[in-house]
Amino acid sequence: MICFKDFFPQTIEQKGFFSEDKYEKLSSLLTQVNQWLSENKVKLLNIETVVLRDLDNEKTRFLAEEPFFYQFIRVWYEVPDADCSDTGDVDLSTGPKL
């Protein structure tokens, strides 16, 4: 079965009044990916960086804000007869902004 697992950057510093949240770098995520791959015996198919535009377009229009983007790493892998329920899904409305 073909499955995927998402690796999202964690917040390392909460935003202040005049600043945005700060998140882990993608190099840290890649370290997590490598660790996960070494701990799980899967056949690696692909690793990609995924960038998604903010999904809340109404808020962006209303506040005249610049759109922001979410970025994370997705690992595609294959395992025989697997349950793909552990994909690392999160609510992107609370995810990191780029």
Backbone as CSV, one residue per row, in Angstrom:
resi,resn,N_x,N_y,N_z,CA_x,CA_y,CA_z,C_x,C_y,C_z
1,MET,0.847,-1.176,0.000,0.000,0.000,0.000,0.893,1.239,0.000
2,ILE,0.507,2.259,-0.762,1.244,3.523,-0.798,0.652,4.460,0.250
3,CYS,1.531,5.043,1.044,1.132,5.933,2.134,1.987,7.197,2.087
4,PHE,1.584,8.180,2.889,2.420,9.364,3.045,2.427,9.791,4.504
5,LYS,3.466,10.514,4.860,3.574,11.081,6.207,4.061,12.513,6.057
6,ASP,3.391,13.431,6.753,3.741,14.848,6.703,4.542,15.236,7.938
7,PHE,5.539,16.077,7.728,6.374,16.596,8.808,6.260,18.115,8.787
8,PHE,5.649,18.668,9.855,5.393,20.104,9.937,6.376,20.770,10.898
9,PRO,6.821,21.972,10.567,7.707,22.690,11.486,6.978,23.055,12.770
10,GLN,7.678,22.951,13.872,7.118,23.326,15.170,7.450,24.786,15.466
11,THR,6.592,25.440,16.217,6.839,26.818,16.625,7.988,26.825,17.626
12,ILE,8.990,27.665,17.368,10.102,27.774,18.324,10.050,29.086,19.099
13,GLU,9.245,30.050,18.588,9.059,31.305,19.297,7.698,31.888,18.924
14,GLN,6.886,32.174,19.944,5.554,32.740,19.711,5.673,34.197,19.282
15,LYS,4.747,34.608,18.418,4.797,35.985,17.919,4.497,36.982,19.015
16,GLY,5.089,38.144,18.838,4.813,39.258,19.718,3.875,40.214,19.017
17,PHE,3.730,41.395,19.569,2.807,42.376,18.999,3.240,42.815,17.601
18,PHE,4.557,42.984,17.400,5.067,43.462,16.112,5.850,42.401,15.356
19,SER,5.709,41.144,15.721,6.507,40.102,15.064,5.662,38.868,14.767
20,GLU,6.140,38.059,13.866,5.481,36.813,13.486,6.080,35.655,14.272
21,ASP,5.352,34.546,14.352,5.895,33.331,14.961,7.139,32.891,14.208
22,LYS,8.059,32.243,14.925,9.239,31.663,14.289,9.132,30.150,14.388
23,TYR,9.524,29.472,13.315,9.375,28.022,13.216,10.719,27.359,12.933
24,GLU,10.766,26.054,13.196,11.955,25.283,12.864,12.278,25.421,11.382
25,LYS,13.539,25.279,11.060,13.957,25.310,9.663,13.686,23.953,9.018
26,LEU,13.613,23.951,7.695,13.375,22.696,6.974,14.504,21.699,7.197
27,SER,15.707,22.175,7.466,16.814,21.257,7.743,16.539,20.437,9.011
28,SER,15.867,21.040,9.988,15.476,20.297,11.197,14.436,19.243,10.859
29,LEU,13.502,19.603,9.971,12.492,18.635,9.556,13.133,17.469,8.822
30,LEU,14.137,17.771,8.008,14.807,16.708,7.273,15.506,15.739,8.224
31,THR,16.035,16.245,9.309,16.615,15.377,10.341,15.540,14.461,10.918
32,GLN,14.353,15.007,11.168,13.238,14.198,11.673,12.817,13.139,10.657
33,VAL,12.804,13.524,9.383,12.459,12.572,8.320,13.456,11.423,8.314
34,ASN,14.738,11.749,8.355,15.771,10.704,8.354,15.654,9.781,9.561
35,GLN,15.350,10.348,10.709,15.172,9.524,11.908,13.967,8.605,11.749
36,TRP,12.857,9.148,11.244,11.654,8.342,11.055,11.921,7.208,10.070
37,LEU,12.622,7.509,8.990,12.941,6.475,7.995,13.831,5.385,8.577
38,SER,14.770,5.758,9.440,15.656,4.750,10.040,14.917,3.877,11.057
39,GLU,13.865,4.417,11.670,13.102,3.671,12.670,11.982,2.829,12.057
40,ASN,11.580,3.149,10.840,10.470,2.447,10.198,10.965,1.796,8.924
41,LYS,10.741,0.528,8.827,11.202,-0.226,7.659,10.183,-0.094,6.542
42,VAL,10.348,0.957,5.746,9.438,1.222,4.641,10.256,1.382,3.368
43,LYS,9.597,1.231,2.256,10.230,1.473,0.963,9.954,2.929,0.596
44,LEU,10.989,3.753,0.605,10.854,5.167,0.299,10.568,5.350,-1.188
45,LEU,9.521,6.109,-1.497,9.167,6.387,-2.886,9.541,7.802,-3.305
46,ASN,9.298,8.777,-2.415,9.572,10.161,-2.767,9.523,11.026,-1.514
47,ILE,10.294,12.118,-1.539,10.233,13.145,-0.499,10.030,14.464,-1.220
48,GLU,9.052,15.249,-0.744,8.784,16.525,-1.396,8.538,17.625,-0.377
49,THR,8.827,18.834,-0.787,8.459,20.005,-0.008,7.124,20.494,-0.556
50,VAL,6.143,20.645,0.326,4.808,21.078,-0.079,4.603,22.504,0.415
51,VAL,4.128,23.357,-0.474,3.819,24.743,-0.127,2.366,24.988,-0.486
52,LEU,1.581,25.411,0.495,0.156,25.696,0.284,-0.136,27.144,0.648
53,ARG,-0.937,27.799,-0.175,-1.363,29.168,0.105,-2.380,29.141,1.243
54,ASP,-2.439,30.230,1.973,-3.407,30.376,3.058,-4.799,30.016,2.563
55,LEU,-5.492,29.209,3.336,-6.806,28.742,2.937,-7.925,29.699,3.335
56,ASP,-7.634,30.683,4.177,-8.644,31.613,4.665,-8.625,32.887,3.817
57,ASN,-9.116,32.798,2.584,-9.064,33.933,1.666,-9.921,35.106,2.129
58,GLU,-11.047,34.838,2.783,-11.928,35.915,3.225,-11.224,36.803,4.248
59,LYS,-10.511,36.201,5.175,-9.777,36.969,6.182,-8.722,37.841,5.510
60,THR,-8.009,37.286,4.552,-6.965,38.033,3.858,-7.565,39.233,3.117
61,ARG,-8.700,39.031,2.435,-9.358,40.133,1.722,-9.859,41.195,2.697
62,PHE,-10.472,40.764,3.783,-11.078,41.693,4.741,-10.027,42.576,5.407
63,LEU,-8.917,41.994,5.797,-7.891,42.742,6.519,-6.842,43.350,5.596
64,ALA,-6.964,43.110,4.288,-6.002,43.612,3.297,-4.585,43.164,3.646
65,GLU,-4.476,41.945,4.139,-3.167,41.394,4.484,-2.549,40.715,3.275
66,GLU,-1.245,40.584,3.325,-0.550,39.775,2.334,-0.893,38.317,2.602
67,PRO,-1.088,37.533,1.552,-1.325,36.102,1.788,-0.080,35.440,2.365
68,PHE,-0.276,34.387,3.134,0.866,33.646,3.636,0.755,32.204,3.194
69,PHE,1.831,31.467,3.364,1.920,30.116,2.846,2.379,29.165,3.943
70,TYR,1.935,27.921,3.838,2.357,26.852,4.731,3.356,25.982,3.977
71,GLN,4.427,25.588,4.653,5.431,24.738,4.016,5.747,23.581,4.947
72,PHE,5.802,22.369,4.378,6.131,21.181,5.157,6.742,20.136,4.237
73,ILE,7.213,19.049,4.829,7.810,17.959,4.062,6.852,16.776,4.063
74,ARG,6.642,16.190,2.894,5.796,14.998,2.749,6.663,13.846,2.243
75,VAL,6.550,12.716,2.929,7.277,11.497,2.560,6.273,10.486,2.021
76,TRP,6.500,10.023,0.799,5.689,8.965,0.197,6.464,7.664,0.356
77,TYR,5.762,6.624,0.826,6.428,5.351,1.055,5.468,4.203,0.780
78,GLU,6.042,3.014,0.699,5.240,1.821,0.433,5.543,0.765,1.478
79,VAL,4.467,0.145,1.957,4.581,-0.980,2.880,3.510,-1.999,2.518
80,PRO,3.826,-3.265,2.637,2.810,-4.282,2.319,1.724,-4.315,3.395
81,ASP,0.486,-4.323,2.963,-0.669,-4.480,3.869,-0.629,-3.522,5.050
82,ALA,-0.391,-2.252,4.780,-0.228,-1.280,5.873,-1.505,-0.524,6.155
83,ASP,-1.574,-0.002,7.374,-2.614,0.938,7.760,-1.986,2.330,7.652
84,CYS,-2.506,3.147,6.777,-1.920,4.475,6.530,-2.554,5.560,7.392
85,SER,-3.017,5.226,8.558,-3.722,6.205,9.382,-2.781,7.197,10.051
86,ASP,-1.502,6.879,10.209,-0.560,7.777,10.868,0.178,8.613,9.824
87,THR,-0.505,9.638,9.291,0.094,10.440,8.229,0.604,11.786,8.713
88,GLY,0.397,12.102,9.981,0.861,13.389,10.486,-0.043,14.554,10.120
89,ASP,-1.320,14.270,9.822,-2.248,15.316,9.421,-2.423,16.335,10.543
90,VAL,-2.476,17.602,10.170,-2.748,18.672,11.120,-3.698,19.670,10.489
91,ASP,-4.277,20.504,11.316,-5.161,21.571,10.852,-4.294,22.724,10.343
92,LEU,-4.306,22.964,9.048,-3.443,24.006,8.475,-3.854,25.405,8.898
93,SER,-5.048,25.585,9.422,-5.444,26.913,9.858,-4.637,27.357,11.072
94,THR,-3.991,26.427,11.764,-3.156,26.773,12.908,-1.689,26.488,12.628
95,GLY,-1.364,26.165,11.404,0.005,25.798,11.046,0.904,26.995,10.823
96,PRO,2.157,26.731,10.485,3.135,27.807,10.328,2.896,28.658,9.080
97,LYS,3.134,29.931,9.214,3.028,30.851,8.081,4.431,31.098,7.544
98,LEU,4.530,31.255,6.241,5.817,31.597,5.610,5.748,32.989,5.045
